[in-house]
Amino acid sequence: MNQINSKEKKNEIINLILDLKKNGINDLDVLRVIETLPRFYFIEESIKSKANLNIALPIECGQTISQPLVVAFMTQALELNKKHRVLEIGTGSGYQTAVLSLLSRFVYTVERFKTLKTIAEEKLKKLEFKNIFLKHDDGGFGWESQAPFDRIIVTAAAPEIPNALIEQLTDNGIMIIPIGEDNDTQFLIKIKKNNKEIKSKKLIPVRFVPLLEGKKFS
């Protein structure tokens, strides 16, 4: 029975990677990380059977773990390398955090729900990630004491680009952020900072929970 389940899981992962490739994910490092990092570690027991499906799934505090395609797309758009220091706004389940950590030097991640921060921290510690630093705070303010960052990724939608995050981005840095109201169309925006000049590019339509500035929860 375990052999059958193992074969099924392997086939699910193969199908997932093929689906990602069909949808424009061509960064071999990103594909390798998605293939080898078990998503089921980061979701509740009752829905672990859905871990390898290309869908978003619920987590604690009414939040979600993004579908693998969105995780892969945002990660690919960051153009990461092992020298980069990354700021992540919205730790959530810790899955995206783990993906980033395997492709960069350090990840600094901020979560407004203390419960989510605690759960993610425990999981990442068990998996022996050494280059991740977590903080319970309002992500809209970034992490000023650790700035600047080579890359910034925001996993909640803001009505406009937070100035604090722009200020914490290095020159030649890249930020990926969903922009749009909660009940309206949202788009992933890729921002590049060059000689203090900001250029932005609209990527794909998405659906994220809102970035609630000025708030943090237990």
Summary of the structure (lengths in Angstrom):
residues: 218
radius of gyration: 16.6
end to end distance: 41.4
largest distance: 59.0
contacts: 711
relative contact order: 0.13
helix: 39%
strand: 28%
